[in-house]
Amino acid sequence: MGHDEAHRTIGRSKWVNSLIQFGCVSLVGVNAYLWRMRHTNSHHIFPNVNDCDSDVDENPVIRLSPNQPWRAHFRYQSL
């Protein structure tokens, strides 16, 4: 939901979208404004390009690209 709100796609009101996006990403300890800026200025310019798209850069928790190194705990990612 936080991702969809960053694109202002859930509600018609920009204010309501911003409020919901702030709430969603704040629950996981992320600054909503900085996340939106990083996402739109990195992922939307270089979608899924390794070392250019910060959304698919190596992440120790989830694997977002087949070019990232495999770790044993990724087998549970689909759960």
N, C-alpha and C positions, 0 to 999 in steps of 0.2 A: 504494500500500500504506500509506503514511503516513496518508492520509486515512481509510482503512478502520480502521486501528489507533486513530485518535483516537476513533472510535465504538465501539471494543472489539468488532469484528465478525470478526476473523480467528481468534482462538483462544478457548478457554473460560476461560483464566486471565487475570485482569486484569494480573497481573505480566508475563506473556509478551507480552500486547498492548502494554503500556507500553514494554517493552524493544524490541520490533520497531519501534514507532512512533518511539521515540527514535533508533534506528539509522537509519531511513529519512530522517527530516527532518534529522538531524545531517549526513548526507552532503552536503546542499546548503547547510549553514551556518545552519540555522534552529533556534531554541530550541523543543524539542518542547512544553514546558509552555505557553509563551506562544502558540505557534501554535494549540494545542488550545483555549485560552481565547478567543483572538480569533475562531476559527472558530465555536465554539459560541455565543458571546455576540453575534456579529454576523450571521453567515450564517443561523443557525437561528432568529433572531428576525426578521430582515428578509431572507428569501431572495430573491436576485437583484434587489434594489431599489437602483438607482443612488444613490450618496452615502450609503447606510445600510449596505450589505453590503460589508464590506472585502474579501471574496473576489472581487467583480466590479468593484471600483473600478479606475480606470484603471491599467493595468500596461504598462510600456514593452516587455515581452517577449512577452506573449500577449494576445489580445483575447478577453474572456469575455462581452461583451455587445454587441449590435448598436448600442447607444447610445454606445459608445466611439469615438473618432476612428480612422479607418482609417490604417494605416501600411503601406508597401509590403512590409515583411518578414512581415506577417501572412499573406500568400498561401502561405507555407511552413509555417504553423502545423500543418496536418494531418499533415505528415510527422513 
